[in-house]
Amino acid sequence: MAAGDMGLRHEPLPRESAVLPPALRASLGLVAALAAVVVVVLGVLFAGHSEPGRVDRWIVQPTADSVGPPWRHVALATDFLGEPVGAATLVFAGVTGCLLLRCPRAAVLVVVGTGVTVGTTTLLKSVVGRTIHGDGNLSYPSGHTAFLTAFALTVALLASRRLGLGRTAGTALVLAAALVAGAAMGWAQVALGAHYPTDVLGGWFTALAVVPATAWLVDQVADPRPAVA
């Protein structure tokens, strides 16, 4: 009697634990690809620049005192979330939450997703060489914006999976979370004069490019394909 007739058929591993839900892979894969293109294009346009571009001036003239109290305090508090202590606190809280929900793979994504995103922005800054307020202040893309956006993306991916959202609703939730986080940190960076508006845009798109790809890689490592006899 064949093995399949005896109920011994080898079934594929379940996908419920995937940090990149199958329903979102195509849509977020496209988003990631387009985001990567935007990051490269902006990097080429502003490579070696040390002044705001036309788009930057159209949005706001970057200065060190774009806002005053009480909004400056809000901007500083938001900026703190991208500083080493603030970022570490957020990541620790995210990992703890994932473990309490018994989602260890999501905890891995919180660490790896944000880490790879920040590492990518650091590398891009050296390659692009755009500066603000002096030659030593590399600005493109914004690491603070990229970090908070990446963190929001990892949390939204977990929420989408646990809520069982489909492609449209899940993609909308993930992009909305990224937009809110990116807009908040981006505003803070521009308001404090730390970045040009196009820097924060580059940081936002960097997170959109890196996190879905990282989530896919985490799933591939965690769910290796069974060997074919």
N, C-alpha and C positions, 0 to 999 in steps of 0.2 A: 504494500500500500504506500502511495506517495506521501512524503512528509506533509505536504499541504493538506491531504485528506485527513491526516491525524491531528490537524489543528496546530501543527508545528511551524506554520509559515512565519518567516521572519518579518515582523512589522516594523516600519520605520519609527524612529524615536518620535514621541509627541512634540509638537511645536508650541504648546501652550506657554512654555517658559521663555520663549524668544523675546529678547529685549527690543527687537525690531519686528513688530507684528507683521505676519505675512501679508495682511490686507494693505499695509502701508508701504511695502517695499518698493513697488513700482513708482508711486507718487513721490515718496521722499527720495528715491534714487534720482528721479528727474530733477527735483529741487536741488539736491546736492550737486549734480552735474552743472546746472545753470549757475548756482552760487559760486562754484569753483571758477567758472568762466568770468564772472563779474569781479571776483577777487583778483584774478590775473590782469584783467583789463584795467582796473583802477590802479593796480600796482605799476603797470607800464606807464600809465598816464602821469602818475605823480612821482615816478622814480627820481631820486636826487633833488626833489623840490624842497624848499625851506620856507615857502609862503603859501597862504591859502589860495586855492584855485577859484575860478569864477563861480562855481557852484557853492563853494564854501562861503564866499562873500555874499552871495545871494541869500543864503540861509541866515548867516550871522557873521559878524566880524569877530573872529576869535580874540579874546583878551583874557587877562588873568582875573578880571572882576566883572564878568558878564551879568552876574546876579548878586543881589545883596540880601541881607536877612529879611524874612526867615527862610527864603528859598535856598540861600547859600548853605544853610545848615542841612537842609534836605539833600542837597547835592553832595555835601561832604559825607553824610551818612550813607548815601547810595554808593559813593566812590569807595567807601570803606569795605564794601562787600567784594570788591575786586582786589583789595590789598591782601598781602599774604595771610594775616591773621583772620581777616573777614572771610576770605575765600576758603581757608582751611576749616573755619567754623561751619560754613555752609556745606562743604563736602562731608565733614564729619556728621552733620545732622542728616544729610541725604543718605549716607551709608547706613547710619543707625536706623533710619526709617525703613529702608529697604530690607534690612535684616530682621526688623520686628515684623515686617509683612512677609517674611520668609521668601524673599526674592534676592538671593545672593548674586545672581547674574546681573540684576539691575544695580546692585551695589558696586559691582565691578565696573559697570558702564559709567556710573557717576564719577569714579576715580579716573578711569582710563579716558573717558570721553572729554572731561574737562582738562585733564592733563595733556592729552594730545592736541587739543585745541589751543591751549596756551603755548605749548611748544611750537606749534605751527606759526602762531602770530610772532613769536620771538624770532624764529628763523626768517619769516617774511620781512620783518623790520630791518634785519641786517642786509637782506638782498635788495629791498626797495630803496632804503636809505633816505626816506623822507624825514625831515626834522621839523620841530616846532620850538620856538624860544631858545634857539642855540643848537650848535652842531651835535651836542651830546644827547639830545632828546629825540630819539627815534620815535616816530608817531604812527606809521602805517603798517599794519592795521591796529586798531585799538585792542589791546589785550584784555582790558577791563570789560569792554563790551562783549568781546568774544567769550570770555569766561562765564559771565552771568547768563548770556544767551545759551551757551552750551549746557549749563546747569539746568536751566528751565526746560531745555529740550529733553534731557534725560528724565526729568520728573514727569514731563508730559507724555513721553513714550510709555513710562510705567503706568500712568493713569489711563492712557488709551487702552493698554492691554488688559488691565484689571476691570475696566468698564465694558470691555468687549465691543468697543466701537468699530464700525466699519470703515471703509476707505475714506469716504467723504468726511464723516464726523471726526474720525481719528486724525486725518490730515489737518482739518480745520483747527482742532484742539492744539496740535503740536505747533502749527505755524502761529496761532494766536499767542501761545505761551512765549514763543521766541520773539514775537513782535513786542509784547508788553515788556519783557525783560530787556531786550535790546534798546527799546525806546527810552526806558527809565535810565539805564546806565549811559546810553549815548547822550541823553540830555545832560546828565551830570558831568560827563567828560567835557562837553562843549562849554557848559556853563562855567566850569572851573578853569577853562582855558588850557586844559591838558591835551586836547585833540581837536583837529579840524573835523567838521561834519562828515567829510568823506572818509576820514579815518574810522569813525564809528560805524559807518556803513560797511566798510571793508571788514571790520571785526565781526559785525553781524552776519555777513555772508560767509565769513570763514567758519563760524560755528555751524551754519547751515550746511556747509560742505563737508565738514569733518565728522560731526556727530552721527549722522545716518550711516556713513561708511564705517565708522568705528563700531557702531552697534551691530552692523552686519558681520564684521570680523569677529566680534565677541561671540556671536551666535555660531559662526563657523567653527571656532575653536572649541566651544562648549558642546556642540553637537556634531562630532566627526562622523562622516559617512561610514557605515559598516563595510568592512572589507568583503569583496566579492570572492566567493570560493572558486 
